[in-house]
C-alpha cells in the first residue's frame, strides 16, 4: 500500500546567511564517526554549543541568530526522535522568529511543530499548527500546509476535510506549474477517494499520479501507484487489469532491488489471474446452462 509523508519546509539560504550556519545532521554524524565520537556524544556537544549561542545572541539582542540556534536544537532533537523536546525548541524558535519579524522563520517553526505533533499523535495540535502556517504562507507554503492538513485529517478519518485540503494543494501545485506537487496531490486524492469508496475518483487521480510519476522518473511513486491501481482494479472485479498493474509493480520492484515487494506482487498477479479465469469459467457454465 502507499504511504504519504508530511512535507517539511527547509531553511532558505537567505535566512541562513542572515544568521549562524544551520546544522546538517548527516554531516554532523559523518564527522562524529570519523573522529570516533558516538552519535549521542556528538549531539550532546552540539546541543550545548547551540544553547550557549542562543544565550549569547539573546544578551547581544541578535534575535535572528538566537532563533536559528533554537531551530538547530530542534533539528538535533528530531534526529534523535525526541519530538517533545524538539517541539520545545521549535516553540522558542517560533517566539524568536515572531519577535524578529521573520515570517519565513515563523512558517518553518509552525511546519516543524505540526509535523512533530502528528508524530506524537496529537492531531488536534498538529492541525492547529498547520492552519496557522496556512494563514501566513506564500503560495509554495500554502501547498505544503494544505498537504499536511489533508494528511492530518485523514489520520482521524475526517475524509471530507482531508479531500478538500488535498484539492486545494492540487490547485496551488497547478498555480506553481509544479509537476512534482501535482503528482503528490493526485496521489493523496487517490488514496482518500478509495477510503471514501469513490472508486471512480480514486482511479482517475491515481492514474494521473502514475502518469506524472513516470514523466518525472519517480520510480518509488510509480511502484506505489501501480500497487494501488492494482488493488483498486482487483476490488472492482477488473482482475486482468489488476494483474497488469501488479506485473508493472513487480518489474519496478525488481529493478529497485525490493525482493519482498516483488514476491508479494507475484502472488497478487497469480491471484488476480486465477480470479479472472474463475470468472470466465463461471460465465461459460452459465452460458451453457442457458442453451439447454
Secondary structure, 3 states (H helix, E strand, C coil): CCCCCCCCCCCCHHHHHCCCCCCCHHHHHHHHHHCCCCHHHHHHHHHHHHHHHHHHHHHCCCHHHHHHHHHHHHHHHHHCCCHHHHHHHHHHHHHHHHHCCCHHHHHHHHHHHHHHHHHCCCHHHHHHHHHHHHHHCCHHHHHHHHHHHHHHHHHCCCHHHHHHHHHHHHHHHHHCCCHHHHHHHHHHHHHHHHHCCCHHHHHHHHHHHHHHHHHCCCHHHHHHHHHHHHHHHHHCCCHHHHHHHHHHHHHHHHHHCCHHHHHHHHHHHHHHHHHHHHHHHHHHHHHHHHHC
